[in-house]
Amino acid sequence: MGYVHTGGISLFYAEYGSGERYLLSAQVGFAPKGMQQALAEMGYHVICITLRGFAPSSYVTEDYGDAWYDIFADDVVRVADALGIGHFSYIGASHGAGLGWHLMLRHSERVTAFVAVVPGPHSLAAGTMSYRQMMLQGIIDAPPPFDPPIDNDPARELRRARRAEWLSGLPEADPREKAVDYGRPLMKYKNEETLCEKLRSIQTPTLILGGAEDPISTPELMMRTAKCLPHCKLVMYSNCGHNIDTDLIEELCGETDRFLRGVEATGRCYAPVAEK
């Protein structure tokens, strides 16, 4: 664990695993048991960066408007530079995956592969305010249910219960955190047509992992994104929703490991073709 200091901002990071197979991730916060920690146990050197504006990184009182995700993406590279990391793969879920789109567009030369979990991105026709901020401002009482009921899997139920207990025990956020509205990714492109044009320009091999019953990153959004990306693999799970990254950890990490190993070996998002 440590801090990278840049431009008057301190960025907190937690480090798991070791070696040269770097996997970076950046989000508002990380569950104590999730894909990042599990992937470190599978041989990856994982760096988890807490976004600026959220403890234990520095609070931010400035409103960056539609530049929030660009700044978040640049912060990932700032941390990589400070730690002497040249090339890396990136993994993010939800808003962390939203950051990933900006990272691909701004720093593709640094990123070997992108693992995008429930990544959307949102259709800009649906508005630009994040669900988190809509709840904090009382615009909505709660988002739609993130996850469907579990059918006949007691261990999965137990995992969800433990995650809920952990969330309920978190301290109340500082008012400066509550004031942050980073919006939605790619909102500076203003419309769906331009957003899709930008997605088509991304050449980085990308794995999209999603739940068929996700009300936020809907199957329709993820299919649209997969159609735009020239080098993409989309894997969708039934009876899963938006918290799939802390729900089906073993399954998603297995899929991620296969994908990253394939990209390392061939540079492609699919296994080598054996036709002669």
VEXMI-867435 format. One line per field, with one value per residue (C-alpha): x, y, z; chain; residue in one letter; residue number from 1. Coordinates in pm, 1 decimal, padded with zeros to 6 digits. Example, Ala and Ser with C-alpha at 12.3 -4.5 7.8 and 13.67 -1.06 7.14 Angstrom:
BEGIN
xx = 01230.0, 01367.0
yy = -00450.0, -00106.0
zz = 00780.0, 00714.0
c = A, A
r = A, S
k = 1, 2
This chain:
BEGIN
xx = 00000.0, 00116.0, 00054.0, 00153.9, 00167.3, 00092.5, -00016.7, -00115.2, -00321.3, -00237.3, -00354.5, -00380.8, -00305.3, -00311.4, -00080.7, -00149.9, 00076.7, 00411.2, 00594.5, 00580.8, 00225.4, 00077.3, -00296.8, -00414.8, -00761.0, -00912.2, -01245.4, -01416.4, -01332.6, -01273.3, -01444.9, -01212.6, -01288.3, -01322.5, -01169.8, -00859.0, -00745.6, -00831.8, -00635.3, -00332.5, -00351.1, -00347.5, -00012.3, -00094.9, 00063.4, -00245.9, -00246.7, -00580.6, -00602.9, -00862.9, -00996.2, -00915.0, -01200.7, -01249.3, -01070.5, -00799.1, -00699.4, -00722.8, -01060.8, -01145.1, -01366.9, -01325.1, -01589.1, -01413.8, -01735.8, -01717.3, -01341.8, -01367.6, -01305.3, -01022.0, -00852.0, -00918.6, -00760.5, -00458.6, -00422.3, -00388.9, -00095.2, 00052.1, 00051.6, 00199.3, 00475.5, 00552.3, 00578.9, 00792.4, 00525.7, 00549.8, 00278.9, -00011.9, -00356.7, -00650.3, -00957.0, -01254.9, -01617.9, -01904.3, -01760.8, -01413.4, -01480.1, -01616.7, -01276.5, -01128.4, -01287.6, -01114.4, -00787.7, -00812.2, -00878.9, -00609.8, -00332.0, -00379.9, -00004.4, 00029.6, -00254.2, -00208.0, -00563.1, -00884.8, -01113.9, -01440.9, -01692.1, -02050.0, -01902.4, -02190.3, -02112.5, -02449.0, -02646.2, -02606.1, -02974.8, -03039.3, -02874.9, -02533.5, -02574.4, -02441.5, -02683.3, -02471.1, -02523.7, -02894.3, -02941.4, -02734.4, -02940.0, -03268.6, -03363.7, -03424.5, -03473.7, -03271.3, -03144.2, -03320.4, -03233.9, -02876.5, -02900.2, -03165.7, -03248.5, -03015.7, -03153.0, -03029.8, -02674.2, -02630.5, -02260.3, -02341.0, -02612.9, -02360.0, -02113.4, -02380.0, -02476.6, -02115.9, -02075.6, -02391.5, -02264.0, -01934.6, -02112.3, -02337.4, -02033.1, -01856.5, -01828.6, -02039.7, -01870.8, -01716.6, -01936.7, -01667.2, -01707.7, -02083.1, -02053.3, -01860.4, -02058.6, -01823.5, -02118.1, -02107.5, -01821.5, -01775.4, -02045.8, -01832.0, -01916.7, -02276.7, -02461.7, -02479.1, -02346.8, -02024.0, -01983.8, -02003.3, -01756.2, -01506.1, -01560.6, -01487.4, -01147.4, -01031.5, -00783.8, -00700.8, -00819.2, -01118.4, -01308.2, -01658.4, -01811.1, -02173.4, -02496.5, -02805.7, -03023.6, -02815.3, -03044.3, -02752.4, -02514.3, -02790.3, -02730.9, -02841.2, -02574.0, -02301.2, -02400.4, -02391.2, -02044.2, -01920.4, -02044.7, -01849.6, -01518.6, -01303.0, -01124.5, -01373.5, -01499.4, -01835.1, -01935.1, -02280.6, -02414.1, -02778.3, -02919.3, -02655.3, -02672.1, -02453.2, -02246.8, -02124.7, -01760.6, -01809.7, -02069.8, -01907.3, -01543.9, -01402.1, -01583.0, -01496.5, -01133.7, -01102.0, -01239.5, -01013.4, -00703.4, -00774.0, -00829.0, -00515.7, -00298.2, -00434.1, -00361.5, -00009.0, 00050.1, -00116.9, -00221.2, -00576.5, -00899.8, -00953.2, -00753.0, -00520.2, -00684.0, -00526.1, -00634.0, -00349.0
yy = 00000.0, 00351.9, 00688.5, 00852.4, 01232.0, 01425.2, 01783.0, 01840.8, 01519.1, 01199.7, 00877.8, 00576.6, 00231.9, -00118.2, -00383.4, -00754.7, -01024.6, -00973.9, -01020.4, -00856.6, -00949.9, -00618.2, -00573.2, -00224.9, -00130.3, 00200.3, 00257.5, 00453.9, 00161.0, -00211.1, -00493.3, -00688.3, -01001.2, -00954.2, -01031.6, -00819.4, -01010.4, -01345.7, -01265.4, -01176.7, -01528.2, -01658.4, -01495.9, -01138.6, -00829.2, -00623.3, -00251.6, -00118.1, 00261.9, 00460.6, 00741.8, 01101.7, 01255.8, 00944.1, 00842.4, 00743.1, 00934.9, 01314.5, 01483.5, 01710.7, 02017.9, 02120.4, 02005.3, 01867.8, 01862.4, 01611.9, 01563.5, 01346.4, 01016.2, 01160.0, 01271.6, 00933.3, 00760.8, 00989.2, 00911.8, 00540.5, 00620.0, 00855.2, 00571.0, 00330.7, 00581.1, 00637.4, 00261.4, 00203.2, 00002.4, 00029.6, -00186.8, -00332.3, -00482.4, -00300.8, -00440.3, -00241.2, -00296.4, -00053.1, 00300.7, 00142.8, -00007.8, 00329.1, 00473.2, 00197.0, 00331.2, 00663.8, 00484.0, 00296.7, 00618.3, 00827.0, 00579.4, 00274.2, 00244.5, 00145.9, -00106.3, -00466.4, -00584.9, -00454.9, -00664.7, -00472.1, -00599.6, -00469.9, -00180.9, -00029.5, 00238.4, 00404.0, 00539.6, 00917.0, 00951.7, 00826.0, 01130.1, 01203.8, 01190.6, 00883.4, 00663.6, 00729.0, 01104.0, 01071.5, 00883.9, 01131.7, 01421.5, 01243.2, 01232.8, 00859.8, 00661.0, 00368.7, 00229.2, -00068.6, -00399.2, -00474.2, -00851.9, -01117.4, -01372.6, -01670.8, -02010.8, -02303.4, -02192.4, -02145.2, -02056.3, -01774.0, -01652.5, -01652.4, -01451.5, -01190.9, -01171.1, -01114.1, -00843.0, -00670.5, -00687.8, -00530.9, -00250.9, -00176.6, -00142.1, 00119.4, 00465.4, 00747.8, 00923.1, 01265.8, 01550.5, 01624.5, 01272.9, 01306.3, 01622.0, 01448.6, 01369.6, 01213.9, 01155.0, 00884.8, 00777.8, 00922.6, 01185.3, 01452.5, 01288.4, 01410.5, 01147.5, 00775.7, 00798.5, 00971.8, 00743.9, 00435.3, 00590.5, 00629.2, 00270.8, 00147.0, 00314.8, 00106.4, -00159.2, -00305.6, -00667.0, -00642.0, -00896.9, -00790.2, -00983.0, -00918.3, -01038.1, -01101.4, -00939.4, -00627.1, -00320.3, -00072.7, -00219.9, -00394.0, -00682.7, -00454.0, -00195.3, -00457.3, -00617.0, -00273.8, -00218.1, -00561.5, -00494.3, -00167.0, -00302.8, -00464.9, -00698.8, -00808.2, -01117.7, -01088.4, -01340.5, -01310.7, -01503.7, -01577.5, -01522.3, -01251.7, -00875.7, -00572.2, -00708.6, -01009.3, -00923.1, -00994.2, -01265.1, -01511.1, -01437.3, -01778.4, -01804.0, -01452.5, -01484.2, -01809.9, -01643.5, -01342.6, -01556.5, -01750.5, -01427.6, -01252.0, -01556.5, -01573.3, -01207.0, -01251.3, -01546.1, -01424.7, -01060.1, -01167.1, -01201.2, -01560.4, -01884.6, -01949.4, -02093.4, -02430.0, -02448.1, -02550.5
zz = 00000.0, -00063.8, -00224.9, -00548.5, -00520.9, -00837.0, -00899.1, -00537.8, -00530.7, -00341.0, -00506.2, -00278.4, -00412.7, -00268.1, -00410.2, -00435.8, -00574.7, -00743.8, -01071.5, -01413.9, -01519.0, -01414.9, -01385.8, -01283.7, -01159.2, -01046.4, -00872.4, -00594.7, -00367.1, -00362.4, -00178.3, 00051.9, -00150.7, -00523.4, -00860.7, -00803.4, -00495.3, -00652.8, -00969.2, -00756.2, -00612.5, -00971.6, -01045.8, -01144.2, -00991.5, -00915.4, -00834.0, -00703.1, -00725.0, -00533.0, -00750.6, -00660.0, -00464.4, -00251.9, 00069.1, 00124.4, -00191.5, -00178.0, -00166.3, -00458.7, -00438.8, -00802.5, -01051.6, -01357.8, -01561.1, -01844.7, -01789.9, -01475.5, -01652.8, -01861.6, -01539.0, -01374.8, -01677.2, -01666.4, -01294.4, -01374.1, -01599.5, -01338.4, -01085.5, -01342.0, -01419.8, -01051.4, -00992.4, -01301.0, -01482.5, -01860.2, -02014.2, -01820.8, -01854.6, -01700.9, -01522.8, -01397.7, -01304.8, -01362.3, -01323.3, -01310.4, -01652.1, -01765.5, -01678.7, -01892.6, -02211.0, -02153.1, -02078.7, -02409.7, -02600.7, -02428.5, -02346.9, -02567.9, -02618.0, -02251.4, -02226.6, -02340.7, -02270.5, -02114.7, -01893.3, -01879.3, -01623.2, -01661.1, -01862.0, -02058.5, -02152.9, -02098.0, -02387.0, -02361.1, -02441.4, -02084.7, -01923.8, -01777.1, -01397.1, -01217.2, -01019.8, -00711.0, -00737.0, -00819.4, -00492.4, -00290.6, -00426.8, -00360.1, -00727.6, -00689.5, -00369.1, -00497.1, -00823.9, -00978.4, -00805.7, -00909.0, -00881.5, -00938.1, -00667.6, -00650.5, -00743.6, -00533.1, -00451.1, -00073.2, -00100.5, -00339.7, -00102.8, 00181.7, -00026.0, -00101.2, 00266.4, 00370.1, 00106.0, 00230.9, 00588.0, 00483.2, 00298.6, 00596.2, 00821.3, 00609.5, 00770.1, 00632.8, 00343.6, 00392.0, 00256.2, -00001.7, -00138.2, -00147.9, -00356.9, -00634.4, -00948.2, -01200.1, -01431.3, -01693.0, -01916.6, -02265.3, -02203.5, -02370.7, -02703.1, -02660.5, -02866.0, -02932.7, -03287.5, -03185.2, -02882.3, -03105.4, -03349.0, -03065.6, -02949.7, -03304.4, -03289.4, -02989.5, -03103.4, -02759.2, -02711.8, -02479.4, -02270.5, -02165.4, -01874.4, -01789.5, -01634.2, -01842.3, -01574.0, -01513.1, -01510.9, -01531.5, -01788.1, -01977.6, -02217.7, -02500.6, -02410.9, -02382.5, -02713.0, -02879.0, -02739.5, -02848.6, -03201.3, -03209.4, -03080.1, -03349.9, -03102.0, -02838.5, -02660.7, -02481.5, -02212.9, -02059.0, -01758.7, -01688.1, -01336.1, -01276.7, -01236.7, -01180.6, -00888.3, -01081.2, -01005.8, -00634.3, -00696.0, -00938.4, -00855.5, -00942.4, -01275.5, -01391.2, -01283.0, -01474.8, -01786.6, -01732.0, -01689.8, -02010.2, -02198.4, -02069.8, -02134.3, -02487.1, -02550.0, -02411.9, -02646.3, -02966.4, -02927.2, -03015.9, -02820.6, -02940.8, -02947.4, -03243.3, -03551.0, -03640.4, -04006.4, -04242.1
c = A, A, A, A, A, A, A, A, A, A, A, A, A, A, A, A, A, A, A, A, A, A, A, A, A, A, A, A, A, A, A, A, A, A, A, A, A, A, A, A, A, A, A, A, A, A, A, A, A, A, A, A, A, A, A, A, A, A, A, A, A, A, A, A, A, A, A, A, A, A, A, A, A, A, A, A, A, A, A, A, A, A, A, A, A, A, A, A, A, A, A, A, A, A, A, A, A, A, A, A, A, A, A, A, A, A, A, A, A, A, A, A, A, A, A, A, A, A, A, A, A, A, A, A, A, A, A, A, A, A, A, A, A, A, A, A, A, A, A, A, A, A, A, A, A, A, A, A, A, A, A, A, A, A, A, A, A, A, A, A, A, A, A, A, A, A, A, A, A, A, A, A, A, A, A, A, A, A, A, A, A, A, A, A, A, A, A, A, A, A, A, A, A, A, A, A, A, A, A, A, A, A, A, A, A, A, A, A, A, A, A, A, A, A, A, A, A, A, A, A, A, A, A, A, A, A, A, A, A, A, A, A, A, A, A, A, A, A, A, A, A, A, A, A, A, A, A, A, A, A, A, A, A, A, A, A, A, A, A, A, A, A, A, A, A, A, A, A, A, A, A, A, A, A, A, A
r = M, G, Y, V, H, T, G, G, I, S, L, F, Y, A, E, Y, G, S, G, E, R, Y, L, L, S, A, Q, V, G, F, A, P, K, G, M, Q, Q, A, L, A, E, M, G, Y, H, V, I, C, I, T, L, R, G, F, A, P, S, S, Y, V, T, E, D, Y, G, D, A, W, Y, D, I, F, A, D, D, V, V, R, V, A, D, A, L, G, I, G, H, F, S, Y, I, G, A, S, H, G, A, G, L, G, W, H, L, M, L, R, H, S, E, R, V, T, A, F, V, A, V, V, P, G, P, H, S, L, A, A, G, T, M, S, Y, R, Q, M, M, L, Q, G, I, I, D, A, P, P, P, F, D, P, P, I, D, N, D, P, A, R, E, L, R, R, A, R, R, A, E, W, L, S, G, L, P, E, A, D, P, R, E, K, A, V, D, Y, G, R, P, L, M, K, Y, K, N, E, E, T, L, C, E, K, L, R, S, I, Q, T, P, T, L, I, L, G, G, A, E, D, P, I, S, T, P, E, L, M, M, R, T, A, K, C, L, P, H, C, K, L, V, M, Y, S, N, C, G, H, N, I, D, T, D, L, I, E, E, L, C, G, E, T, D, R, F, L, R, G, V, E, A, T, G, R, C, Y, A, P, V, A, E, K
k = 1, 2, 3, 4, 5, 6, 7, 8, 9, 10, 11, 12, 13, 14, 15, 16, 17, 18, 19, 20, 21, 22, 23, 24, 25, 26, 27, 28, 29, 30, 31, 32, 33, 34, 35, 36, 37, 38, 39, 40, 41, 42, 43, 44, 45, 46, 47, 48, 49, 50, 51, 52, 53, 54, 55, 56, 57, 58, 59, 60, 61, 62, 63, 64, 65, 66, 67, 68, 69, 70, 71, 72, 73, 74, 75, 76, 77, 78, 79, 80, 81, 82, 83, 84, 85, 86, 87, 88, 89, 90, 91, 92, 93, 94, 95, 96, 97, 98, 99, 100, 101, 102, 103, 104, 105, 106, 107, 108, 109, 110, 111, 112, 113, 114, 115, 116, 117, 118, 119, 120, 121, 122, 123, 124, 125, 126, 127, 128, 129, 130, 131, 132, 133, 134, 135, 136, 137, 138, 139, 140, 141, 142, 143, 144, 145, 146, 147, 148, 149, 150, 151, 152, 153, 154, 155, 156, 157, 158, 159, 160, 161, 162, 163, 164, 165, 166, 167, 168, 169, 170, 171, 172, 173, 174, 175, 176, 177, 178, 179, 180, 181, 182, 183, 184, 185, 186, 187, 188, 189, 190, 191, 192, 193, 194, 195, 196, 197, 198, 199, 200, 201, 202, 203, 204, 205, 206, 207, 208, 209, 210, 211, 212, 213, 214, 215, 216, 217, 218, 219, 220, 221, 222, 223, 224, 225, 226, 227, 228, 229, 230, 231, 232, 233, 234, 235, 236, 237, 238, 239, 240, 241, 242, 243, 244, 245, 246, 247, 248, 249, 250, 251, 252, 253, 254, 255, 256, 257, 258, 259, 260, 261, 262, 263, 264, 265, 266, 267, 268, 269, 270, 271, 272, 273, 274, 275, 276
